[in-house]
C-alpha cells in the first residue's frame, strides 16, 4: 500500500521531503524482506523465524521519526 501511495506522490503529502519518503519506503520494503526471511527461517527452525518476527514487532513499537517537510524559501 505504501508503494502505491508514495509512487508519484499519489496519496502522500507533497510537502514532504523526497529523502524522508525514500527512507520510509526503504524501511517498509526492508521490513517485508525481513518478514519473508523469517518465513524461510521458520522452515529450518521455528524459533529463528519467531525471533525475527518478535524483533520486528519490537522495532515497530519504537516512536516514529517525525516527518520532514520541504522548507519554503524566504
Residue pairs with C-beta under 8 A, 6 or more apart in sequence:
2 24
2 25
2 28
3 25
3 28
3 29
4 10
4 11
5 11
5 12
6 12
6 21
6 24
6 25
9 21
12 21
13 67
13 69
15 69
15 70
16 67
16 68
16 69
16 70
17 68
17 69
17 70
19 68
20 67
20 68
23 65
31 56
34 52
34 56
35 52
35 53
35 56
37 52
38 48
38 49
38 50
38 52
38 53
38 56
39 49
40 49
41 48
41 49
41 52
42 48
42 49
42 50
43 49
